[in-house]
Amino acid sequence: MPDAPARHGPDTPDPLAALVLQLRGAGLEPDVEGLSDALWLARWTGEREPAGAAGRAREVPPPPPVSPPKPQLPPPPGEPEVP
């Protein structure tokens, strides 16, 4: 197709390249071994909660305490029982 524009590279940004750019922006110069170690460690540390998720969980009030049922006393002698 001669009229189609030339496309270079992936449609989505590369997350590894974005990580390297962020590290360089923080004044670090990551090398292959350092990136490999960081990615291996990140695999085992698990995912972070989204920002504010922990705070929202604390905003929900706890359920009220459960009270035991009140004891039913027998009626005094001579009075009929009420169901």
C-alpha positions as MATLAB code, in Angstrom:
seq = 'MPDAPARHGPDTPDPLAALVLQLRGAGLEPDVEGLSDALWLARWTGEREPAGAAGRAREVPPPPPVSPPKPQLPPPPGEPEVP';
ca = [
       0.000    0.000    0.000;
       1.909    3.042   -1.192;
      -0.406    5.568    0.523;
      -0.091    4.031    4.006;
       2.090    6.019    6.417;
       5.287    4.395    7.605;
       5.088    3.092   11.165;
       8.078    2.602   13.363;
       8.098    0.974   16.773;
       5.290   -0.371   18.940;
       1.915    1.359   19.382;
       2.207    1.351   23.167;
       5.112    2.797   25.141;
       7.689    0.335   26.401;
       7.363    0.018   30.219;
      11.035   -0.916   30.574;
      12.111    2.212   28.679;
       9.802    4.294   30.887;
      11.426    2.771   33.990;
      14.910    3.588   32.710;
      13.839    7.177   31.967;
      12.412    7.565   35.477;
      15.590    6.198   37.039;
      17.726    8.546   34.951;
      15.445   11.427   35.922;
      16.138   10.572   39.568;
      19.875   10.864   38.942;
      20.603    7.135   38.656;
      22.329    5.458   35.750;
      20.879    1.927   35.606;
      22.915   -0.841   34.024;
      21.737   -4.212   32.751;
      22.651   -6.071   35.945;
      20.985   -3.475   38.183;
      17.787   -3.527   36.116;
      17.776   -7.319   36.156;
      18.103   -7.392   39.942;
      15.418   -4.724   40.420;
      12.944   -6.529   38.174;
      13.609   -9.854   39.882;
      13.045   -8.275   43.289;
       9.876   -6.496   42.123;
       8.469   -9.839   41.032;
       8.656  -11.168   44.586;
       7.546   -8.065   46.484;
       3.982   -8.139   45.163;
       1.751   -5.370   43.926;
       1.159   -2.103   45.709;
      -2.313   -1.017   46.660;
      -3.600    1.847   44.555;
      -3.094    5.263   46.148;
      -5.785    5.915   48.721;
      -7.043    2.331   48.854;
      -5.773    1.777   52.394;
      -7.326    5.046   53.556;
     -10.680    4.193   52.012;
     -10.713    0.821   53.745;
     -10.338    2.566   57.119;
     -13.224    4.974   56.366;
     -15.796    2.178   56.533;
     -17.134    2.082   60.085;
     -16.929   -1.232   61.884;
     -20.196   -3.106   62.374;
     -21.985   -2.458   65.658;
     -21.308   -4.908   68.465;
     -23.641   -7.846   68.670;
     -25.705   -7.832   71.843;
     -26.824  -11.099   73.343;
     -30.592  -11.580   73.333;
     -32.359  -10.329   76.412;
     -33.423  -13.165   78.671;
     -37.129  -13.891   78.793;
     -38.282  -14.053   82.361;
     -41.238  -16.266   83.128;
     -44.424  -14.359   83.887;
     -45.379  -13.972   87.518;
     -47.667  -16.702   88.863;
     -51.271  -16.278   87.837;
     -50.598  -14.247   84.642;
     -50.948  -15.788   81.162;
     -47.840  -16.313   79.048;
     -47.408  -13.949   76.119;
     -45.804  -15.554   73.046;
];
